Amino acid sequence: MRIFAVEDKKCSNPMAQIPVSVSLENTYRDCDRNELLQRIQSLEQSLHQAEMARDAYDEMIRLAEQYYNIPIRKKSAAK
């Protein structure tokens, strides 16, 4: 790139031309941050419950297949 690229004198570093007036820490107020943290916590709890439900369904299917000796899950092989 350095060998073949044409250097643009007026825009050599585009990030240097953008003024940074507000730091990232000041972007979110404390109340917004607390709301976001609560939202993350509630989503993590929902994810945990969904994973537990999935595991329970898998175990239920496994036990039914074992007890009744019938295949319930689809086979992955093509016909």
PDB file of N, CA, C and O in Angstrom:
ATOM      1  N   MET A   1       0.827  -1.196   0.000  1.00  0.00           N
ATOM      2  CA  MET A   1       0.000   0.000   0.000  1.00  0.00           C
ATOM      3  C   MET A   1       0.867   1.255   0.000  1.00  0.00           C
ATOM      4  O   MET A   1       0.548   2.227  -0.685  1.00  0.00           O
ATOM      5  N   ARG A   2       1.955   1.244   0.757  1.00  0.00           N
ATOM      6  CA  ARG A   2       2.796   2.438   0.812  1.00  0.00           C
ATOM      7  C   ARG A   2       3.491   2.698  -0.514  1.00  0.00           C
ATOM      8  O   ARG A   2       3.750   3.845  -0.879  1.00  0.00           O
ATOM      9  N   ILE A   3       3.789   1.631  -1.225  1.00  0.00           N
ATOM     10  CA  ILE A   3       4.509   1.796  -2.484  1.00  0.00           C
ATOM     11  C   ILE A   3       3.593   2.339  -3.575  1.00  0.00           C
ATOM     12  O   ILE A   3       3.972   3.258  -4.300  1.00  0.00           O
ATOM     13  N   PHE A   4       2.384   1.774  -3.698  1.00  0.00           N
ATOM     14  CA  PHE A   4       1.516   2.096  -4.823  1.00  0.00           C
ATOM     15  C   PHE A   4       0.413   3.106  -4.514  1.00  0.00           C
ATOM     16  O   PHE A   4      -0.211   3.624  -5.440  1.00  0.00           O
ATOM     17  N   ALA A   5       0.160   3.393  -3.271  1.00  0.00           N
ATOM     18  CA  ALA A   5      -0.933   4.300  -2.921  1.00  0.00           C
ATOM     19  C   ALA A   5      -0.549   5.748  -3.198  1.00  0.00           C
ATOM     20  O   ALA A   5       0.602   6.148  -3.022  1.00  0.00           O
ATOM     21  N   VAL A   6      -1.523   6.511  -3.628  1.00  0.00           N
ATOM     22  CA  VAL A   6      -1.324   7.938  -3.868  1.00  0.00           C
ATOM     23  C   VAL A   6      -1.621   8.661  -2.563  1.00  0.00           C
ATOM     24  O   VAL A   6      -2.694   8.496  -1.984  1.00  0.00           O
ATOM     25  N   GLU A   7      -0.676   9.457  -2.109  1.00  0.00           N
ATOM     26  CA  GLU A   7      -0.845  10.146  -0.838  1.00  0.00           C
ATOM     27  C   GLU A   7      -1.626  11.436  -1.045  1.00  0.00           C
ATOM     28  O   GLU A   7      -1.272  12.254  -1.894  1.00  0.00           O
ATOM     29  N   ASP A   8      -2.680  11.612  -0.272  1.00  0.00           N
ATOM     30  CA  ASP A   8      -3.491  12.823  -0.333  1.00  0.00           C
ATOM     31  C   ASP A   8      -2.986  13.771   0.746  1.00  0.00           C
ATOM     32  O   ASP A   8      -3.100  13.472   1.935  1.00  0.00           O
ATOM     33  N   LYS A   9      -2.436  14.892   0.351  1.00  0.00           N
ATOM     34  CA  LYS A   9      -1.800  15.814   1.297  1.00  0.00           C
ATOM     35  C   LYS A   9      -2.786  16.449   2.271  1.00  0.00           C
ATOM     36  O   LYS A   9      -2.450  16.630   3.442  1.00  0.00           O
ATOM     37  N   LYS A  10      -3.991  16.791   1.826  1.00  0.00           N
ATOM     38  CA  LYS A  10      -4.913  17.488   2.703  1.00  0.00           C
ATOM     39  C   LYS A  10      -5.703  16.553   3.610  1.00  0.00           C
ATOM     40  O   LYS A  10      -6.343  17.018   4.553  1.00  0.00           O
ATOM     41  N   CYS A  11      -5.676  15.264   3.354  1.00  0.00           N
ATOM     42  CA  CYS A  11      -6.436  14.327   4.174  1.00  0.00           C
ATOM     43  C   CYS A  11      -5.585  13.101   4.504  1.00  0.00           C
ATOM     44  O   CYS A  11      -6.006  11.965   4.286  1.00  0.00           O
ATOM     45  N   SER A  12      -4.391  13.342   5.030  1.00  0.00           N
ATOM     46  CA  SER A  12      -3.500  12.231   5.315  1.00  0.00           C
ATOM     47  C   SER A  12      -3.956  11.430   6.532  1.00  0.00           C
ATOM     48  O   SER A  12      -3.766  10.215   6.576  1.00  0.00           O
ATOM     49  N   ASN A  13      -4.555  12.095   7.519  1.00  0.00           N
ATOM     50  CA  ASN A  13      -5.055  11.412   8.703  1.00  0.00           C
ATOM     51  C   ASN A  13      -6.475  11.914   8.964  1.00  0.00           C
ATOM     52  O   ASN A  13      -6.646  12.946   9.613  1.00  0.00           O
ATOM     53  N   PRO A  14      -7.502  11.201   8.470  1.00  0.00           N
ATOM     54  CA  PRO A  14      -8.873  11.708   8.616  1.00  0.00           C
ATOM     55  C   PRO A  14      -9.355  11.763  10.058  1.00  0.00           C
ATOM     56  O   PRO A  14     -10.208  12.589  10.382  1.00  0.00           O
ATOM     57  N   MET A  15      -8.837  10.910  10.930  1.00  0.00           N
ATOM     58  CA  MET A  15      -9.274  10.918  12.320  1.00  0.00           C
ATOM     59  C   MET A  15      -8.744  12.141  13.071  1.00  0.00           C
ATOM     60  O   MET A  15      -9.346  12.570  14.055  1.00  0.00           O
ATOM     61  N   ALA A  16      -7.643  12.695  12.621  1.00  0.00           N
ATOM     62  CA  ALA A  16      -7.071  13.866  13.287  1.00  0.00           C
ATOM     63  C   ALA A  16      -7.912  15.112  13.038  1.00  0.00           C
ATOM     64  O   ALA A  16      -7.836  16.067  13.812  1.00  0.00           O
ATOM     65  N   GLN A  17      -8.710  15.123  11.976  1.00  0.00           N
ATOM     66  CA  GLN A  17      -9.502  16.292  11.646  1.00  0.00           C
ATOM     67  C   GLN A  17     -10.823  16.346  12.401  1.00  0.00           C
ATOM     68  O   GLN A  17     -11.442  17.407  12.474  1.00  0.00           O
ATOM     69  N   ILE A  18     -11.267  15.231  12.962  1.00  0.00           N
ATOM     70  CA  ILE A  18     -12.543  15.200  13.673  1.00  0.00           C
ATOM     71  C   ILE A  18     -12.322  15.681  15.108  1.00  0.00           C
ATOM     72  O   ILE A  18     -11.574  15.049  15.855  1.00  0.00           O
ATOM     73  N   PRO A  19     -12.953  16.779  15.505  1.00  0.00           N
ATOM     74  CA  PRO A  19     -12.767  17.256  16.879  1.00  0.00           C
ATOM     75  C   PRO A  19     -13.536  16.385  17.864  1.00  0.00           C
ATOM     76  O   PRO A  19     -14.683  16.008  17.624  1.00  0.00           O
ATOM     77  N   VAL A  20     -12.889  16.079  18.962  1.00  0.00           N
ATOM     78  CA  VAL A  20     -13.523  15.285  20.004  1.00  0.00           C
ATOM     79  C   VAL A  20     -13.913  16.240  21.120  1.00  0.00           C
ATOM     80  O   VAL A  20     -13.073  16.683  21.903  1.00  0.00           O
ATOM     81  N   SER A  21     -15.210  16.551  21.178  1.00  0.00           N
ATOM     82  CA  SER A  21     -15.658  17.533  22.162  1.00  0.00           C
ATOM     83  C   SER A  21     -16.218  16.881  23.412  1.00  0.00           C
ATOM     84  O   SER A  21     -16.167  17.463  24.495  1.00  0.00           O
ATOM     85  N   VAL A  22     -16.755  15.669  23.267  1.00  0.00           N
ATOM     86  CA  VAL A  22     -17.372  14.999  24.398  1.00  0.00           C
ATOM     87  C   VAL A  22     -16.704  13.650  24.561  1.00  0.00           C
ATOM     88  O   VAL A  22     -16.611  12.879  23.606  1.00  0.00           O
ATOM     89  N   SER A  23     -16.242  13.363  25.757  1.00  0.00           N
ATOM     90  CA  SER A  23     -15.609  12.065  25.981  1.00  0.00           C
ATOM     91  C   SER A  23     -16.676  10.982  26.091  1.00  0.00           C
ATOM     92  O   SER A  23     -17.852  11.272  26.310  1.00  0.00           O
ATOM     93  N   LEU A  24     -16.257   9.753  25.938  1.00  0.00           N
ATOM     94  CA  LEU A  24     -17.184   8.629  25.961  1.00  0.00           C
ATOM     95  C   LEU A  24     -17.828   8.468  27.333  1.00  0.00           C
ATOM     96  O   LEU A  24     -18.982   8.049  27.431  1.00  0.00           O
ATOM     97  N   GLU A  25     -17.102   8.792  28.375  1.00  0.00           N
ATOM     98  CA  GLU A  25     -17.633   8.653  29.730  1.00  0.00           C
ATOM     99  C   GLU A  25     -18.803   9.603  29.976  1.00  0.00           C
ATOM    100  O   GLU A  25     -19.713   9.275  30.737  1.00  0.00           O
ATOM    101  N   ASN A  26     -18.787  10.755  29.353  1.00  0.00           N
ATOM    102  CA  ASN A  26     -19.852  11.729  29.550  1.00  0.00           C
ATOM    103  C   ASN A  26     -21.029  11.516  28.612  1.00  0.00           C
ATOM    104  O   ASN A  26     -22.034  12.220  28.709  1.00  0.00           O
ATOM    105  N   THR A  27     -20.917  10.554  27.708  1.00  0.00           N
ATOM    106  CA  THR A  27     -21.989  10.318  26.752  1.00  0.00           C
ATOM    107  C   THR A  27     -23.238   9.819  27.455  1.00  0.00           C
ATOM    108  O   THR A  27     -24.346  10.267  27.157  1.00  0.00           O
ATOM    109  N   TYR A  28     -23.063   8.904  28.378  1.00  0.00           N
ATOM    110  CA  TYR A  28     -24.204   8.354  29.109  1.00  0.00           C
ATOM    111  C   TYR A  28     -24.241   8.964  30.505  1.00  0.00           C
ATOM    112  O   TYR A  28     -23.226   9.052  31.197  1.00  0.00           O
ATOM    113  N   ARG A  29     -25.409   9.370  30.884  1.00  0.00           N
ATOM    114  CA  ARG A  29     -25.558   9.860  32.249  1.00  0.00           C
ATOM    115  C   ARG A  29     -25.589   8.668  33.184  1.00  0.00           C
ATOM    116  O   ARG A  29     -25.736   7.529  32.741  1.00  0.00           O
ATOM    117  N   ASP A  30     -25.452   8.924  34.477  1.00  0.00           N
ATOM    118  CA  ASP A  30     -25.438   7.842  35.450  1.00  0.00           C
ATOM    119  C   ASP A  30     -26.750   7.071  35.464  1.00  0.00           C
ATOM    120  O   ASP A  30     -26.741   5.847  35.598  1.00  0.00           O
ATOM    121  N   CYS A  31     -27.871   7.759  35.329  1.00  0.00           N
ATOM    122  CA  CYS A  31     -29.157   7.074  35.349  1.00  0.00           C
ATOM    123  C   CYS A  31     -29.310   6.186  34.123  1.00  0.00           C
ATOM    124  O   CYS A  31     -29.851   5.084  34.227  1.00  0.00           O
ATOM    125  N   ASP A  32     -28.843   6.644  32.955  1.00  0.00           N
ATOM    126  CA  ASP A  32     -28.886   5.823  31.750  1.00  0.00           C
ATOM    127  C   ASP A  32     -28.016   4.586  31.928  1.00  0.00           C
ATOM    128  O   ASP A  32     -28.386   3.490  31.506  1.00  0.00           O
ATOM    129  N   ARG A  33     -26.872   4.767  32.548  1.00  0.00           N
ATOM    130  CA  ARG A  33     -25.960   3.648  32.772  1.00  0.00           C
ATOM    131  C   ARG A  33     -26.599   2.620  33.690  1.00  0.00           C
ATOM    132  O   ARG A  33     -26.496   1.419  33.444  1.00  0.00           O
ATOM    133  N   ASN A  34     -27.263   3.085  34.750  1.00  0.00           N
ATOM    134  CA  ASN A  34     -27.929   2.165  35.666  1.00  0.00           C
ATOM    135  C   ASN A  34     -29.062   1.419  34.971  1.00  0.00           C
ATOM    136  O   ASN A  34     -29.256   0.225  35.197  1.00  0.00           O
ATOM    137  N   GLU A  35     -29.805   2.124  34.129  1.00  0.00           N
ATOM    138  CA  GLU A  35     -30.881   1.474  33.375  1.00  0.00           C
ATOM    139  C   GLU A  35     -30.322   0.413  32.437  1.00  0.00           C
ATOM    140  O   GLU A  35     -30.887  -0.673  32.309  1.00  0.00           O
ATOM    141  N   LEU A  36     -29.213   0.734  31.784  1.00  0.00           N
ATOM    142  CA  LEU A  36     -28.594  -0.226  30.879  1.00  0.00           C
ATOM    143  C   LEU A  36     -28.084  -1.446  31.630  1.00  0.00           C
ATOM    144  O   LEU A  36     -28.226  -2.573  31.156  1.00  0.00           O
ATOM    145  N   LEU A  37     -27.494  -1.227  32.795  1.00  0.00           N
ATOM    146  CA  LEU A  37     -27.012  -2.351  33.604  1.00  0.00           C
ATOM    147  C   LEU A  37     -28.168  -3.231  34.067  1.00  0.00           C
ATOM    148  O   LEU A  37     -28.049  -4.456  34.075  1.00  0.00           O
ATOM    149  N   GLN A  38     -29.288  -2.614  34.455  1.00  0.00           N
ATOM    150  CA  GLN A  38     -30.465  -3.391  34.848  1.00  0.00           C
ATOM    151  C   GLN A  38     -31.015  -4.169  33.662  1.00  0.00           C
ATOM    152  O   GLN A  38     -31.441  -5.314  33.814  1.00  0.00           O
ATOM    153  N   ARG A  39     -31.011  -3.564  32.494  1.00  0.00           N
ATOM    154  CA  ARG A  39     -31.486  -4.235  31.278  1.00  0.00           C
ATOM    155  C   ARG A  39     -30.602  -5.438  30.944  1.00  0.00           C
ATOM    156  O   ARG A  39     -31.106  -6.498  30.574  1.00  0.00           O
ATOM    157  N   ILE A  40     -29.300  -5.273  31.074  1.00  0.00           N
ATOM    158  CA  ILE A  40     -28.369  -6.378  30.824  1.00  0.00           C
ATOM    159  C   ILE A  40     -28.622  -7.506  31.814  1.00  0.00           C
ATOM    160  O   ILE A  40     -28.629  -8.677  31.432  1.00  0.00           O
ATOM    161  N   GLN A  41     -28.829  -7.165  33.080  1.00  0.00           N
ATOM    162  CA  GLN A  41     -29.074  -8.178  34.097  1.00  0.00           C
ATOM    163  C   GLN A  41     -30.373  -8.937  33.813  1.00  0.00           C
ATOM    164  O   GLN A  41     -30.413 -10.159  33.958  1.00  0.00           O
ATOM    165  N   SER A  42     -31.427  -8.236  33.413  1.00  0.00           N
ATOM    166  CA  SER A  42     -32.690  -8.914  33.124  1.00  0.00           C
ATOM    167  C   SER A  42     -32.564  -9.802  31.884  1.00  0.00           C
ATOM    168  O   SER A  42     -33.149 -10.884  31.840  1.00  0.00           O
ATOM    169  N   LEU A  43     -31.813  -9.358  30.883  1.00  0.00           N
ATOM    170  CA  LEU A  43     -31.598 -10.184  29.695  1.00  0.00           C
ATOM    171  C   LEU A  43     -30.770 -11.424  30.013  1.00  0.00           C
ATOM    172  O   LEU A  43     -31.021 -12.495  29.461  1.00  0.00           O
ATOM    173  N   GLU A  44     -29.791 -11.287  30.895  1.00  0.00           N
ATOM    174  CA  GLU A  44     -29.000 -12.445  31.305  1.00  0.00           C
ATOM    175  C   GLU A  44     -29.863 -13.452  32.055  1.00  0.00           C
ATOM    176  O   GLU A  44     -29.694 -14.658  31.876  1.00  0.00           O
ATOM    177  N   GLN A  45     -30.784 -12.979  32.891  1.00  0.00           N
ATOM    178  CA  GLN A  45     -31.690 -13.876  33.601  1.00  0.00           C
ATOM    179  C   GLN A  45     -32.626 -14.587  32.621  1.00  0.00           C
ATOM    180  O   GLN A  45     -32.889 -15.780  32.770  1.00  0.00           O
ATOM    181  N   SER A  46     -33.122 -13.871  31.637  1.00  0.00           N
ATOM    182  CA  SER A  46     -33.991 -14.474  30.627  1.00  0.00           C
ATOM    183  C   SER A  46     -33.237 -15.533  29.825  1.00  0.00           C
ATOM    184  O   SER A  46     -33.779 -16.597  29.525  1.00  0.00           O
ATOM    185  N   LEU A  47     -32.006 -15.242  29.488  1.00  0.00           N
ATOM    186  CA  LEU A  47     -31.184 -16.203  28.765  1.00  0.00           C
ATOM    187  C   LEU A  47     -30.949 -17.454  29.602  1.00  0.00           C
ATOM    188  O   LEU A  47     -31.023 -18.571  29.092  1.00  0.00           O
ATOM    189  N   HIS A  48     -30.670 -17.268  30.866  1.00  0.00           N
ATOM    190  CA  HIS A  48     -30.444 -18.409  31.762  1.00  0.00           C
ATOM    191  C   HIS A  48     -31.701 -19.276  31.860  1.00  0.00           C
ATOM    192  O   HIS A  48     -31.604 -20.502  31.824  1.00  0.00           O
ATOM    193  N   GLN A  49     -32.870 -18.662  31.981  1.00  0.00           N
ATOM    194  CA  GLN A  49     -34.118 -19.414  32.043  1.00  0.00           C
ATOM    195  C   GLN A  49     -34.383 -20.163  30.743  1.00  0.00           C
ATOM    196  O   GLN A  49     -34.849 -21.302  30.769  1.00  0.00           O
ATOM    197  N   ALA A  50     -34.091 -19.537  29.612  1.00  0.00           N
ATOM    198  CA  ALA A  50     -34.291 -20.183  28.314  1.00  0.00           C
ATOM    199  C   ALA A  50     -33.350 -21.374  28.154  1.00  0.00           C
ATOM    200  O   ALA A  50     -33.746 -22.412  27.624  1.00  0.00           O
ATOM    201  N   GLU A  51     -32.112 -21.228  28.608  1.00  0.00           N
ATOM    202  CA  GLU A  51     -31.169 -22.339  28.538  1.00  0.00           C
ATOM    203  C   GLU A  51     -31.610 -23.492  29.435  1.00  0.00           C
ATOM    204  O   GLU A  51     -31.476 -24.656  29.060  1.00  0.00           O
ATOM    205  N   MET A  52     -32.136 -23.173  30.622  1.00  0.00           N
ATOM    206  CA  MET A  52     -32.620 -24.224  31.523  1.00  0.00           C
ATOM    207  C   MET A  52     -33.823 -24.933  30.916  1.00  0.00           C
ATOM    208  O   MET A  52     -33.936 -26.153  31.037  1.00  0.00           O
ATOM    209  N   ALA A  53     -34.718 -24.206  30.270  1.00  0.00           N
ATOM    210  CA  ALA A  53     -35.883 -24.814  29.629  1.00  0.00           C
ATOM    211  C   ALA A  53     -35.444 -25.719  28.485  1.00  0.00           C
ATOM    212  O   ALA A  53     -35.974 -26.819  28.327  1.00  0.00           O
ATOM    213  N   ARG A  54     -34.484 -25.267  27.688  1.00  0.00           N
ATOM    214  CA  ARG A  54     -33.963 -26.089  26.593  1.00  0.00           C
ATOM    215  C   ARG A  54     -33.362 -27.382  27.114  1.00  0.00           C
ATOM    216  O   ARG A  54     -33.599 -28.450  26.549  1.00  0.00           O
ATOM    217  N   ASP A  55     -32.582 -27.293  28.192  1.00  0.00           N
ATOM    218  CA  ASP A  55     -31.979 -28.487  28.777  1.00  0.00           C
ATOM    219  C   ASP A  55     -33.042 -29.437  29.323  1.00  0.00           C
ATOM    220  O   ASP A  55     -32.906 -30.656  29.211  1.00  0.00           O
ATOM    221  N   ALA A  56     -34.094 -28.881  29.910  1.00  0.00           N
ATOM    222  CA  ALA A  56     -35.181 -29.717  30.438  1.00  0.00           C
ATOM    223  C   ALA A  56     -35.907 -30.439  29.304  1.00  0.00           C
ATOM    224  O   ALA A  56     -36.233 -31.618  29.436  1.00  0.00           O
ATOM    225  N   TYR A  57     -36.164 -29.746  28.187  1.00  0.00           N
ATOM    226  CA  TYR A  57     -36.813 -30.387  27.040  1.00  0.00           C
ATOM    227  C   TYR A  57     -35.933 -31.492  26.462  1.00  0.00           C
ATOM    228  O   TYR A  57     -36.430 -32.564  26.115  1.00  0.00           O
ATOM    229  N   ASP A  58     -34.638 -31.239  26.357  1.00  0.00           N
ATOM    230  CA  ASP A  58     -33.722 -32.262  25.850  1.00  0.00           C
ATOM    231  C   ASP A  58     -33.717 -33.493  26.748  1.00  0.00           C
ATOM    232  O   ASP A  58     -33.726 -34.624  26.262  1.00  0.00           O
ATOM    233  N   GLU A  59     -33.702 -33.271  28.041  1.00  0.00           N
ATOM    234  CA  GLU A  59     -33.715 -34.399  28.986  1.00  0.00           C
ATOM    235  C   GLU A  59     -35.039 -35.151  28.910  1.00  0.00           C
ATOM    236  O   GLU A  59     -35.057 -36.379  28.990  1.00  0.00           O
ATOM    237  N   MET A  60     -36.138 -34.435  28.759  1.00  0.00           N
ATOM    238  CA  MET A  60     -37.451 -35.070  28.642  1.00  0.00           C
ATOM    239  C   MET A  60     -37.512 -35.953  27.395  1.00  0.00           C
ATOM    240  O   MET A  60     -38.025 -37.071  27.444  1.00  0.00           O
ATOM    241  N   ILE A  61     -36.989 -35.449  26.285  1.00  0.00           N
ATOM    242  CA  ILE A  61     -36.984 -36.230  25.050  1.00  0.00           C
ATOM    243  C   ILE A  61     -36.080 -37.448  25.197  1.00  0.00           C
ATOM    244  O   ILE A  61     -36.432 -38.539  24.750  1.00  0.00           O
ATOM    245  N   ARG A  62     -34.928 -37.270  25.817  1.00  0.00           N
ATOM    246  CA  ARG A  62     -34.014 -38.391  26.018  1.00  0.00           C
ATOM    247  C   ARG A  62     -34.652 -39.479  26.864  1.00  0.00           C
ATOM    248  O   ARG A  62     -34.542 -40.662  26.543  1.00  0.00           O
ATOM    249  N   LEU A  63     -35.324 -39.084  27.952  1.00  0.00           N
ATOM    250  CA  LEU A  63     -35.981 -40.058  28.822  1.00  0.00           C
ATOM    251  C   LEU A  63     -37.143 -40.755  28.106  1.00  0.00           C
ATOM    252  O   LEU A  63     -37.348 -41.956  28.283  1.00  0.00           O
ATOM    253  N   ALA A  64     -37.899 -40.010  27.304  1.00  0.00           N
ATOM    254  CA  ALA A  64     -39.011 -40.614  26.566  1.00  0.00           C
ATOM    255  C   ALA A  64     -38.492 -41.611  25.534  1.00  0.00           C
ATOM    256  O   ALA A  64     -39.073 -42.683  25.365  1.00  0.00           O
ATOM    257  N   GLU A  65     -37.416 -41.275  24.850  1.00  0.00           N
ATOM    258  CA  GLU A  65     -36.829 -42.199  23.881  1.00  0.00           C
ATOM    259  C   GLU A  65     -36.330 -43.469  24.574  1.00  0.00           C
ATOM    260  O   GLU A  65     -36.480 -44.576  24.056  1.00  0.00           O
ATOM    261  N   GLN A  66     -35.739 -43.286  25.745  1.00  0.00           N
ATOM    262  CA  GLN A  66     -35.212 -44.430  26.484  1.00  0.00           C
ATOM    263  C   GLN A  66     -36.346 -45.288  27.056  1.00  0.00           C
ATOM    264  O   GLN A  66     -36.283 -46.515  26.981  1.00  0.00           O
ATOM    265  N   TYR A  67     -37.359 -44.673  27.613  1.00  0.00           N
ATOM    266  CA  TYR A  67     -38.433 -45.399  28.277  1.00  0.00           C
ATOM    267  C   TYR A  67     -39.340 -46.117  27.276  1.00  0.00           C
ATOM    268  O   TYR A  67     -39.671 -47.288  27.464  1.00  0.00           O
ATOM    269  N   TYR A  68     -39.742 -45.416  26.214  1.00  0.00           N
ATOM    270  CA  TYR A  68     -40.664 -45.985  25.241  1.00  0.00           C
ATOM    271  C   TYR A  68     -39.947 -46.669  24.076  1.00  0.00           C
ATOM    272  O   TYR A  68     -40.584 -47.321  23.248  1.00  0.00           O
ATOM    273  N   ASN A  69     -38.638 -46.521  24.013  1.00  0.00           N
ATOM    274  CA  ASN A  69     -37.811 -47.160  22.992  1.00  0.00           C
ATOM    275  C   ASN A  69     -38.269 -46.773  21.572  1.00  0.00           C
ATOM    276  O   ASN A  69     -38.350 -47.620  20.683  1.00  0.00           O
ATOM    277  N   ILE A  70     -38.561 -45.498  21.383  1.00  0.00           N
ATOM    278  CA  ILE A  70     -38.937 -44.991  20.065  1.00  0.00           C
ATOM    279  C   ILE A  70     -38.097 -43.751  19.762  1.00  0.00           C
ATOM    280  O   ILE A  70     -37.805 -42.963  20.662  1.00  0.00           O
ATOM    281  N   PRO A  71     -37.710 -43.577  18.496  1.00  0.00           N
ATOM    282  CA  PRO A  71     -36.942 -42.372  18.145  1.00  0.00           C
ATOM    283  C   PRO A  71     -37.869 -41.157  18.024  1.00  0.00           C
ATOM    284  O   PRO A  71     -38.861 -41.207  17.297  1.00  0.00           O
ATOM    285  N   ILE A  72     -37.563 -40.104  18.709  1.00  0.00           N
ATOM    286  CA  ILE A  72     -38.373 -38.879  18.675  1.00  0.00           C
ATOM    287  C   ILE A  72     -37.667 -37.807  17.847  1.00  0.00           C
ATOM    288  O   ILE A  72     -38.308 -37.103  17.066  1.00  0.00           O
ATOM    289  N   ARG A  73     -36.371 -37.682  18.012  1.00  0.00           N
ATOM    290  CA  ARG A  73     -35.615 -36.670  17.285  1.00  0.00           C
ATOM    291  C   ARG A  73     -35.474 -37.085  15.828  1.00  0.00           C
ATOM    292  O   ARG A  73     -35.459 -38.273  15.507  1.00  0.00           O
ATOM    293  N   LYS A  74     -35.372 -36.094  14.954  1.00  0.00           N
ATOM    294  CA  LYS A  74     -35.158 -36.358  13.533  1.00  0.00           C
ATOM    295  C   LYS A  74     -33.742 -36.866  13.311  1.00  0.00           C
ATOM    296  O   LYS A  74     -32.819 -36.493  14.037  1.00  0.00           O
ATOM    297  N   LYS A  75     -33.579 -37.684  12.345  1.00  0.00           N
ATOM    298  CA  LYS A  75     -32.251 -38.137  11.951  1.00  0.00           C
ATOM    299  C   LYS A  75     -31.618 -37.086  11.062  1.00  0.00           C
ATOM    300  O   LYS A  75     -32.307 -36.475  10.244  1.00  0.00           O
ATOM    301  N   SER A  76     -30.329 -36.864  11.202  1.00  0.00           N
ATOM    302  CA  SER A  76     -29.675 -35.822  10.424  1.00  0.00           C
ATOM    303  C   SER A  76     -29.228 -36.291   9.054  1.00  0.00           C
ATOM    304  O   SER A  76     -28.865 -35.465   8.216  1.00  0.00           O
ATOM    305  N   ALA A  77     -29.243 -37.596   8.797  1.00  0.00           N
ATOM    306  CA  ALA A  77     -28.796 -38.113   7.502  1.00  0.00           C
ATOM    307  C   ALA A  77     -29.832 -37.834   6.416  1.00  0.00           C
ATOM    308  O   ALA A  77     -31.038 -37.873   6.658  1.00  0.00           O
ATOM    309  N   ALA A  78     -29.333 -37.554   5.225  1.00  0.00           N
ATOM    310  CA  ALA A  78     -30.234 -37.302   4.098  1.00  0.00           C
ATOM    311  C   ALA A  78     -30.754 -38.615   3.532  1.00  0.00           C
ATOM    312  O   ALA A  78     -30.084 -39.644   3.624  1.00  0.00           O
ATOM    313  N   LYS A  79     -31.954 -38.582   2.944  1.00  0.00           N
ATOM    314  CA  LYS A  79     -32.543 -39.797   2.380  1.00  0.00           C
ATOM    315  C   LYS A  79     -32.093 -40.005   0.972  1.00  0.00           C
ATOM    316  O   LYS A  79     -32.489 -40.981   0.336  1.00  0.00           O
TER     317      LYS A  79
END
